[in-house]
């Protein structure tokens, strides 16, 4: 009998930690408040941005709403409230870590350093870091930026890559942080920066939305290998991550190509801009085999 009592106590000790975690996890928070909070970007088309009615829309927003549907079903909360909170490159990780937002739905690169602070679900895009400049500046390669003033968005992986290449190649670039992507593009437009460094797809969108797209050229050389974007969630919350991973994996396998074509191969609101970016073999493979790996090499062709 004593042996059975000891075993019972040991079993209880094993159960209690997970029960306590469940009470403090994201799903418990959502159930208690009746609200799930989504962090969105105001100007990261076509992933997450504001339409003419100031409503967040985009490829990542569509994916996150699929997750919201899964949470409603899991918690049996058909009337779950969705609260939308704008985030920036600089504050998105702190707002996730302190519990202000539950999902960050935008164009956030999943890398090893960030995984020390937050978690990511399965990759929803692969991108490379490039620069845009005015055609009249005749800038094509990274070496052409030597001695120039170059902008990149504060808090982004791109500004880190720019800083690293600047030091490694001794380019003497003056790096100017912009508060967001449109401001970085504006610095180029007004001549305050010779170039703006950002993810290729974001730059494609900024050029497409410029007053005169014909004035701009995208550099021929990348600062990085293709890197994964992921929807961000809190670290050390396995119950929520399991649900989000299962949901995104199912969406990517069954609806991924259709969602991609909707936002990258067709006119998008509010101006009818078509990014015209065909699905790459590497990203098609990523949709068919969902992964939250931060390693660019794992997504090879």
Number of C-alpha atoms within 10 A of each C-alpha: 6 7 8 9 10 11 12 12 12 11 11 11 11 11 11 11 10 13 11 10 15 17 13 12 18 23 20 16 16 19 17 10 10 16 16 21 18 23 27 28 27 23 20 25 29 26 27 23 22 19 17 9 7 9 11 21 22 26 23 29 23 17 21 22 14 17 20 21 14 17 22 19 12 12 14 11 15 12 9 19 15 13 12 16 16 15 21 22 18 14 11 23 21 14 18 23 16 10 14 14 26 24 26 30 26 31 28 24 23 26 20 11 9 16 15 9 15 18 22 27 25 27 27 27 24 22 20 17 24 25 29 27 26 18 14 9 12 11 20 17 15 19 14 13 20 16 13 15 19 26 31 30 25 19 18 18 20 24 23 14 17 24 16 13 17 20 12 9 11 12 17 13 18 16 19 18 17 19 15 20 24 17 16 26 26 17 20 20 19 9 13 14 21 20 30 30 28 29 24 20 23 23 24 20 19 22 21 16 16 15 10 9 13 11 13 19 21 21 21 12 14 17 18 16 14 21 22 27 23 27 27 28 26 25 16 13 17 15 15 19 21 11 16 24 20 15 21 26 21 16 18 23 16 13 14 20 16 12 18 20 17 16 23 23 17 15 15 18 17 11 10 10 18 19 23 14 14 10 15 11 12 15 22 17 15 25 24 15 14 21 20 19 19 22 15 16 11 13 21 13 11
